[in-house]
């Protein structure tokens, strides 16, 4: 049997549904998804195994106009990823008109010297009527002449309902070259456990907070260890984590009135982490202020684990 394998990245404006689609295709949560824009901070690999194929999906941050050193690094990460994949899936949400930001993004990809195969993904199809979807697909098709590119396929999809998720997977695999397996058959991501845990904590913090906070918070895992003296059939994993913000006012937002917000974050994150690792977890959360960490290279290197190399250091 011929075996196909390769790498696909999902790109799009912030909040275009890239992370939710990644999770839906992989069939397991490997990327945090939030209604807050610019949630994704590093390239996350999700892996799909089939007898005849291995699909590695790289979910990248949304391309945006950077205002900080963090924003510049995230944009650099996105552009670097474009040059390393076999297929680019461009997420164009059906509930939003294709605007200058989309046109700019697609134009940048069209101008690549080595252009991967391109698939247009009309995400969030569950939010629009058939008539609106037809209009959206026609506009996507018109970008071929407007920007000088050719879509290998155009697929509407709803990651939330699962509609046509399998179709997207089949289209992406069909476009992969012949190749070997890169990962063990039971592996759905190559993210280190510490990175996944930090992301789950950050996801819990992002829910229900003010718009400014998502860009100003990161999570650092200080220590992880199994508690000593526990029976083998009743393990308990102690996790000590710091949530880093830029100002004292943001620290107050995270902690909440009499610590209520922090307790809610801890409960939600602990449940998610326990489900991920398959073991009971004790989560110790602290909130620290690191002024303007997004703009300081020294702090940024400490706080932001957005590449595999950084995660290994």
Secondary structure, DSSP 4 states (H G I P E B T S, - for coil): ---EEEEEEEE-STTSSHHHHHHHHHTS--S---SSTT---S-EEEEEEETTEEEEEEE-PPP----SHHHHHHHHHHHHHHTT-SEEEEE--TTS---HHHHHHHHHHHT-SSPPEEEEEE--GGGS-HHHHHHHHHHHHHHHHHHT---SEEEE--TTT-TTHHHHHHHHHHTSPB----S-TT-SB---HHHHHHHHHHHHHHTT--TTGGGT-EEEEEEEEEPTT--TTS--EEEEEEEEESSHHHHHHHH-GGGHHHHHHHHHHHHHHHHHHTS-EEEEEEEEE-TTGGG-HHHHHHH---SHHHHH-
